Amino acid sequence: MARPKEAQAAEAARRFGINVLECRGRAGFSQQKTADRAGIHRTEVSLIEGGKRVPRLDTIVKLAGAVGVDPCALLEGIAWELSPPTEEAK
Amino acid sequence: MSGLGQEDKWVEKDWTLGERFGANVVWFRREAGLTQTQLAERIGMSRTILSRIEHGRVFPPRLETILKLVAALEVKNCDLLAWMWWEPASHRHYETPPSITDISGYEVRDFHLPAGFRVSPVGYESEERFKDRLRQRREEPGHRTVLELLRDDAPKVAPRKRPDAAWVLLTGQALQALREGRGLTRQGLADRSPTTAAFIEAIEEGRCSDPGLRILEELCCALNGEGSAFAAQIEPVRAERKAAVRKVLDELAERDARQAGGDGK
C-alpha cells in the first residue's frame, strides 16, 4: 500500500532539504553564500533546507552547482513509490 | 541507433534545461518501450502534460514529478538529471562545467566528436561507455536483445531490403490520412517528432525511396497511430526486422551452447 501523495511529497522535500544541508556543510558555505552562488533568495534556501518547499528542476540544478555537486547527489536516497495500477482500478 | 541527421540536430541545438530533461525522459521512455499514454497512466498525469514536459515546453518540473518519472521508468535519479549543470560564477545554466572530471559517469566532449563517439540526449559518450551503461542494465529482460547484438563476436544483422515503390506510395498516403485525421499540419507533426516538415512532405508524396523504419515508428508514435492504416502499413517491415534480429540472436545462442558443450568435454 503506497503512502498518500501529500505525505510522500513532504517526505521527499524533507530528505532533499537534508541533502542540501549536508552538501552545503561539506562545501563550508553559509546559506547566504549558497543563495548568492545559486542566484536565488536566501529565504528560499532556508525553506528548502527545512523541507517546507518542494523545489523545481531549475532550483535543484542551481543548488547543486552552487555547492559543487552533481544534481543527482541532492536526490540521493529519495524515491517515489507509485501506487500499483490495480489499486486505482478498484 | 539513429541517423546522422538526428545527431546533427542534437549537436547544433541550443538546449534549455527543460528540453534536456524532456530529452532524457523520451530517451528512457523509449528504452523502456513505453508509449506516452502508458507512461502518463503510470504516474497519473495527463498525456498532454507529459508531452509538454518531453518537449520542454512547460516550466521545469517539480521534484515530485521527477521522482515519479524515475519510478515509472525504473531508472536512477541520475539518469533523468544527466547533462545539466549550473556555473555559479557566471550565473548561467547549461555551460560545460569548469572541471569535466567533476561530473561522474558521463564523458563530455566538444562538438568535434572523435570517431567512435556517439551523441545521445544524456550526453556525449564513448562507444565503450555506452556499452557499459547498457551492460549495467543487463538484468532487465527487455534489454537483453540490445546487449546480445552489441557483443563483439555478434554477426551483422542482415540489412533491410529496399521497399518497392508501391509500398512507399501507400505508406505516404496512409501517413497523410492519419496526420490530417489528427488535424496536424506537417510542421505540427515535425515539432512532435525528430524530423523536419520537408522530410514528412517527401515521405507523404512518396519521393523518399527508402524511409527508415525508426522514423516511421516515431511518426506513428507522435500521431498516436496504434491500430491505424499507417501502423498496419509499417507492421510487415517491423516484423521482418524483428525476424532478422531474432535470427542473429538464435545464431549466437546456438554458438554459445556449442562452446559450452565443447568446454564440458
Interface residues (C-beta under 8 A of the other chain):
Chain A: K5 Q8 A9 A12 A13 F16 R37 A38 G39 V54 P55 R56 L57 D58 T59 I60 V61 K62 A64 G65 A66 G68 D70 P71 C72 L75 E76 I78 A79 W80 E81 L82 S83 P85 E88
Chain B: L17 G18 F21 E41 R42 I43 G44 F59 P60 P61 R62 L63 E64 I66 L67 K68 V70 A71 A72 K76 N77 C78 L81 A82 M84 W85 W86 E87 P88 H91 H93 P97 D102 I103 S104
